[in-house]
Amino acid sequence: MSVPPSPGARRCGAAMLASFTVLATVTACGAQAGQTEAELAKVKASASAKARDTDRQWRALEAAQASAERSQTATGAASIPIATTPEAGPADQPLPKADPAAADAPPAAVAPAGRAAAGPAAPAADLAGSWAALEARVGPVGVAVVPVGGGAVRSYGSVSGGVAWSTIKVPLAVAAVRADGARPSPTTTALIRRAITVSDNAAAEQLWSRLGGSVRAASAVGAVLADGGDPVTRVPSRRLRPGYTVFGQTSWPLTRAASYAAQLPCQRGTAPVMTQMGRISAGQRWGLGVLGGSARFKGGWGPDPGGAYLVRQLGVLTLPGGTQVGVAIASRPASGSFRDGTAALTAVARWLSSQAGSFTGGRC
């Protein structure tokens, strides 16, 4: 997270600039006025001392800001709070245009890539009972949770996955970062920002095309998934449904999506993408978005051929104590409506928050 300069920092910077300006002005004006060389040297020495003092103040302030940023980051990672500021909830969000994506398959084993941190996991029966009560209240939903760095998958619910929709934009964005090399270009960065924060399909289509055509793009995104613990999921290279994106029609079970999410903090080229996953637009902060700064996430949604919506999210949550889990959640509301789907995911996110101590997190 970047902390903008405080008013004091800006004043200090201005003062430093002014000090150097004074030094130059004194030199010029003193020469014009015919001051003796000794007098001029004395004035210049005084101005230089002021400039050095200002520079020391500026560096001290920068150090204080960096310390505050580290402290704020550590504090935000200590728990999973429910956001207290008003959110743009399901009732406020208009029914969106269908977001591009299609089917299901058996889950793949998680490839361990780190050490899972021990945690006070609750008995499976307790979690299963709590989940059953939730699903009876909100309708068909599903969740999968995996420790960051790799570990056992814990999944619950009657919804096991389906079409990836815009959650697949996360590995697509990572593939775009890797294609650019050590650092993404300004164009790639701007496209990733739009594709992730507001789920802009046009921006995602441009990222896809920049990977070298559908066959190469599908291979690049598939390689990112495999590198992230999901070697089984296949990204299509041709349009499976007219009017929807090629990549969005990827069949992605929740267990595989959560396994991939659990590797996100540990993989090459993911930092720029995860940064944008922490800046999701207000209108899309339902579900995991109610957990505030402890969640990095991306949503996806769209109708089946009959018009009933699947709504899902992919994310990384920070648990109490600082360990993390990869999470994938989904809803198929009985009503088929997008709004009921987002409301159900918000209920699932609140359940995850209340059960945070029951899950084992991990570190890279």
C-alpha positions in Angstrom: 0.0 0.0 0.0 1.3 3.5 -0.9 1.0 6.3 1.7 0.7 9.7 0.1 3.0 12.5 1.4 1.5 14.3 4.4 1.0 18.1 4.3 4.1 18.4 6.5 6.1 16.4 4.0 5.0 18.6 1.2 5.9 21.7 3.2 9.3 20.2 4.0 9.9 19.4 0.3 8.9 22.9 -0.7 11.3 24.3 1.9 14.1 22.2 0.6 13.5 23.4 -2.9 13.3 27.0 -1.6 16.7 26.6 0.2 18.4 25.6 -3.0 16.7 28.4 -4.9 18.0 30.9 -2.2 21.5 29.5 -2.6 21.5 30.1 -6.4 19.8 33.5 -6.1 22.3 34.7 -3.4 25.2 33.7 -5.6 23.8 35.6 -8.7 22.6 38.6 -6.8 25.7 38.9 -4.6 27.9 38.9 -7.6 25.8 41.6 -9.3 25.9 43.8 -6.1 29.6 43.6 -5.9 29.8 41.8 -2.6 33.3 40.8 -1.6 34.2 37.1 -2.2 34.4 36.5 1.6 31.0 38.0 2.3 29.4 36.0 -0.5 31.1 32.8 0.8 29.6 33.4 4.2 26.1 33.8 2.9 26.4 30.7 0.7 27.6 28.7 3.6 24.6 29.7 5.7 22.2 28.8 2.8 23.9 25.4 2.4 23.5 24.6 6.1 19.8 25.3 5.9 19.5 23.1 2.8 21.3 20.3 4.7 19.0 20.7 7.7 15.9 20.6 5.4 17.3 17.5 3.6 17.7 15.7 7.0 14.1 16.6 8.0 12.9 15.3 4.7 14.7 12.0 5.1 13.5 11.6 8.7 9.9 12.2 7.5 10.3 9.6 4.8 11.5 7.1 7.3 8.6 7.8 9.6 6.1 7.4 6.8 7.7 4.0 5.8 7.5 2.9 9.5 3.8 3.9 9.6 3.1 2.1 6.4 4.7 -1.1 7.7 2.8 -0.8 11.0 -0.5 -0.3 9.2 0.1 -3.3 6.9 0.9 -5.5 9.9 -2.2 -4.3 11.8 -4.5 -4.9 8.8 -3.2 -8.5 8.4 -4.0 -9.5 12.0 -7.7 -10.4 11.5 -10.7 -10.7 9.2 -12.9 -7.8 10.2 -16.2 -7.1 8.6 -16.1 -3.8 6.7 -17.8 -1.1 8.8 -18.2 1.5 6.0 -21.4 1.3 4.0 -21.0 -1.0 0.9 -22.6 -0.9 -2.4 -24.7 -4.0 -1.6 -26.6 -6.3 -3.9 -29.8 -4.2 -3.7 -27.9 -1.2 -5.0 -26.2 -2.9 -7.9 -28.0 -3.0 -11.3 -28.2 -6.4 -13.0 -25.0 -6.4 -15.1 -24.5 -7.4 -18.6 -23.5 -11.1 -18.8 -19.8 -11.3 -18.1 -18.0 -13.9 -20.5 -17.5 -18.2 -19.6 -18.9 -23.1 -19.0 -18.7 -26.8 -17.1 -17.0 -28.9 -14.4 -14.4 -31.6 -13.8 -12.8 -33.6 -10.9 -10.4 -31.6 -8.6 -6.7 -31.9 -8.9 -4.3 -32.6 -6.0 -2.6 -29.5 -4.6 1.1 -29.2 -5.3 2.8 -28.2 -2.0 4.9 -25.2 -2.4 5.4 -24.0 1.1 4.9 -24.8 4.8 1.4 -24.8 6.2 1.3 -23.0 9.6 -0.4 -24.9 12.4 -3.7 -23.4 13.6 -6.5 -24.2 16.0 -8.7 -26.1 13.4 -12.3 -26.9 14.6 -13.7 -30.4 14.3 -14.9 -31.0 10.7 -18.4 -31.9 12.1 -18.7 -28.5 13.7 -17.9 -26.7 10.5 -20.1 -29.0 8.4 -23.0 -28.4 10.8 -22.5 -24.6 10.7 -22.3 -24.6 6.9 -25.4 -26.7 6.6 -27.3 -24.1 8.6 -26.0 -21.4 6.4 -26.9 -23.1 3.2 -30.4 -23.9 4.5 -30.8 -20.2 5.0 -29.3 -18.7 1.8 -29.8 -21.4 -0.8 -27.3 -23.3 -3.0 -23.7 -22.1 -2.3 -20.2 -23.7 -2.1 -16.8 -22.9 -0.7 -13.3 -24.3 -0.9 -10.4 -23.2 1.4 -6.7 -24.1 1.0 -3.7 -22.9 3.1 -1.4 -20.5 1.2 1.6 -22.4 0.1 -0.3 -25.6 -0.3 -2.2 -28.1 1.9 -5.4 -30.0 2.3 -8.5 -28.6 0.6 -11.6 -28.1 2.8 -14.8 -27.7 0.8 -18.5 -27.5 1.7 -21.7 -26.9 -0.1 -23.9 -28.1 -3.0 -22.3 -25.8 -5.5 -18.9 -27.3 -6.7 -18.0 -24.9 -9.4 -19.0 -24.3 -13.0 -18.0 -21.5 -15.5 -15.1 -19.4 -14.3 -16.6 -16.2 -15.7 -14.4 -13.2 -14.8 -12.5 -15.0 -12.0 -10.2 -16.4 -14.8 -9.1 -12.8 -15.4 -6.7 -13.3 -12.4 -4.5 -15.9 -14.1 -4.9 -14.1 -17.4 -3.5 -10.9 -15.9 -0.6 -12.9 -14.4 0.1 -14.3 -17.8 0.2 -10.8 -19.2 2.7 -9.7 -16.5 5.0 -12.6 -17.2 4.8 -12.0 -21.0 6.2 -8.5 -20.4 9.2 -9.7 -18.5 10.6 -8.2 -15.3 8.1 -5.3 -15.2 4.7 -4.9 -16.9 4.5 -2.1 -19.4 2.3 1.0 -18.7 -0.2 -0.4 -21.2 -0.4 -3.8 -19.6 -0.6 -2.2 -16.1 -3.6 -0.1 -17.2 -5.4 -3.0 -18.9 -4.9 -5.2 -15.7 -6.3 -2.4 -13.6 -9.4 -2.1 -15.6 -9.8 -5.9 -16.1 -9.5 -6.6 -12.3 -11.0 -3.6 -10.5 -14.1 -3.0 -12.7 -14.1 -6.4 -14.5 -13.8 -4.6 -17.9 -14.2 -7.3 -20.6 -12.7 -5.2 -23.3 -9.5 -4.7 -21.3 -9.3 -8.4 -20.6 -9.8 -9.2 -24.3 -6.8 -6.9 -25.1 -4.7 -8.7 -22.5 -5.7 -12.0 -24.2 -4.9 -10.8 -27.7 -1.5 -9.4 -26.6 -0.5 -13.0 -25.6 -0.3 -13.9 -29.3 -3.6 -15.2 -30.4 -6.1 -17.6 -28.9 -4.0 -20.8 -29.0 -0.9 -19.2 -27.5 -3.0 -17.2 -25.0 -4.8 -20.3 -23.8 -1.5 -22.1 -23.4 0.0 -19.1 -21.5 -3.0 -18.9 -19.0 -2.9 -22.7 -18.6 0.8 -22.6 -17.8 0.0 -20.0 -15.1 -2.7 -22.3 -13.6 -0.4 -25.3 -13.6 2.4 -23.3 -12.0 -0.1 -22.2 -9.4 -1.2 -25.7 -8.3 -3.9 -26.5 -10.9 -2.4 -28.6 -13.8 -5.7 -30.1 -14.8 -7.9 -27.1 -15.8 -7.9 -26.4 -19.5 -8.5 -22.9 -20.9 -10.4 -23.0 -24.2 -8.8 -21.6 -27.3 -12.0 -21.1 -29.3 -15.3 -19.4 -28.5 -17.6 -21.9 -26.8 -20.6 -19.5 -26.4 -21.5 -16.7 -28.8 -21.4 -13.3 -27.1 -19.0 -14.4 -24.4 -15.3 -14.3 -24.1 -13.2 -17.4 -24.9 -11.3 -17.5 -21.6 -14.4 -16.8 -19.5 -15.9 -20.1 -20.5 -13.2 -22.1 -18.7 -14.6 -24.8 -16.5 -13.2 -24.2 -13.1 -14.2 -26.2 -10.0 -14.0 -24.4 -6.7 -11.4 -26.8 -5.3 -9.1 -26.1 -8.2 -9.7 -22.4 -8.0 -9.0 -22.3 -4.3 -5.8 -24.3 -4.9 -4.7 -21.8 -7.4 -5.6 -18.9 -5.1 -3.5 -20.5 -2.4 -0.4 -20.1 -4.5 -1.0 -16.5 -5.7 1.0 -14.8 -3.0 4.0 -17.2 -3.7 4.2 -17.1 -7.5 6.2 -15.0 -9.9 4.4 -12.0 -11.5 1.4 -12.0 -9.2 2.2 -8.9 -7.1 0.8 -6.3 -9.6 -2.4 -8.4 -10.0 -2.9 -8.9 -6.2 -2.5 -5.1 -5.8 -5.5 -4.5 -8.1 -7.4 -7.3 -6.3 -7.2 -5.1 -3.3 -8.8 -2.1 -5.2 -12.0 -3.6 -6.5 -14.6 -1.0 -7.3 -17.3 -0.2 -4.7 -20.1 -1.7 -6.8 -18.4 -5.1 -6.8 -17.5 -5.3 -3.1 -20.1 -7.9 -2.2 -19.1 -11.3 -0.9 -15.4 -11.3 0.1 -15.5 -7.5 -0.4 -17.2 -7.1 3.0 -14.1 -8.4 4.7 -12.2 -5.1 4.1 -8.4 -5.0 3.7 -7.8 -8.6 4.7 -9.2 -9.8 1.4 -7.7 -9.7 -2.1 -10.4 -11.0 -4.5 -12.0 -11.0 -7.9 -15.6 -11.8 -8.8 -17.2 -13.3 -11.8 -20.9 -13.8 -12.8 -23.1 -14.7 -15.7 -26.2 -16.6 -16.8 -26.5 -20.2 -18.0 -28.3 -20.8 -21.3 -31.6 -20.6 -19.4 -30.8 -17.2 -17.9 -30.0 -18.3 -14.3 -26.9 -16.7 -12.8 -23.9 -18.3 -11.3 -22.0 -15.8 -9.1 -18.6 -16.6 -7.8 -15.4 -15.2 -6.3 -11.7 -16.1 -6.0 -9.5 -14.6 -3.3 -6.8 -14.7 -0.6 -7.8 -14.0 3.0 -5.5 -13.1 5.9 -6.4 -15.0 9.1 -5.8 -13.9 12.6 -2.1 -14.3 13.3 -1.1 -13.4 9.8 -1.4 -16.7 8.0 -3.4 -16.8 4.8 -5.8 -19.1 2.9 -6.9 -19.3 -0.8 -10.6 -19.2 -1.1 -13.2 -19.9 -3.9 -16.9 -19.4 -3.3 -20.0 -19.6 -5.5 -23.8 -19.3 -5.5 -26.5 -20.6 -7.8 -29.6 -18.8 -6.3 -32.9 -20.6 -6.7 -34.3 -17.4 -8.1 -31.6 -17.3 -10.8 -31.0 -13.6 -10.1 -27.6 -11.9 -9.9 -28.6 -9.9 -6.8 -29.6 -13.0 -4.8 -26.3 -14.6 -5.8 -24.3 -11.6 -4.5 -26.3 -11.6 -1.3 -25.6 -15.3 -0.8 -21.9 -14.7 -1.3 -21.9 -11.9 1.3 -23.4 -14.4 3.7 -20.7 -16.9 2.9 -18.0 -14.3 3.5 -19.5 -13.5 6.9 -19.5 -17.2 7.7 -15.8 -17.4 6.8 -15.1 -14.4 9.0 -16.9 -16.0 11.9 -15.1 -19.3 11.4 -11.7 -17.8 10.7 -10.1 -19.6 13.7 -11.3 -22.9 12.4 -9.1 -22.9 9.3 -5.4 -23.7 9.0 -3.6 -20.9 7.2 -0.2 -21.0 5.6 2.7 -18.9 4.4 4.9 -18.9 1.3 
